[in-house]
Amino acid sequence: MRNKARKDRPILLLWVLLFLFVLRVLGQFLVAIGWGWFLPPMDKWYSGLLAYRYLLPVQIAIIIVYAKVCLSFTRGWGLLVAPRRKLGRALLAFGTLYFAGMIIRYAVTMALYPERRWTGGSIPVFFHLVLSAFILSLGRYHNANCRESDSPPVWRPDRDAACPQPIITS
């Protein structure tokens, strides 16, 4: 997919979002091992739904996948670079639900725990918004850069011509 103009790909935005998430994972790791004395305490970094020993490998897997996507976009070929409308729509739908869910989570948390207002418990929500912004950026790229002719036509046996019979010659 080298013919796509470089300006059409959200290269810088994807790298910035990945960098922010890497900083989050690194910050939480420093706190977990006791080197993050200058950072917020561990209870501010995550909701506790998933124990940190399970959360860290998931975060590393996300970083690897997002880095692969970023490298592909930088090169102009590879994973997820070729625009596909259905993929774009699916990513936009999922990313929108994910983003909205995190906004609702924040609003509910602030309503139930006013003492946390603005900073308490907002680190996980903010970085979920970062992750959802990555997904939304990919979805927007695929949706905006895919022409209808980029998607193969759907064959409908009831409307389209039947497959031609093979011609056997001797």
Helices and strands as residue ranges (DSSP letters): G 6-8, H 11-32, G 42-44, H 52-75, H 85-112, G 114-116, H 122-145, G 148-150
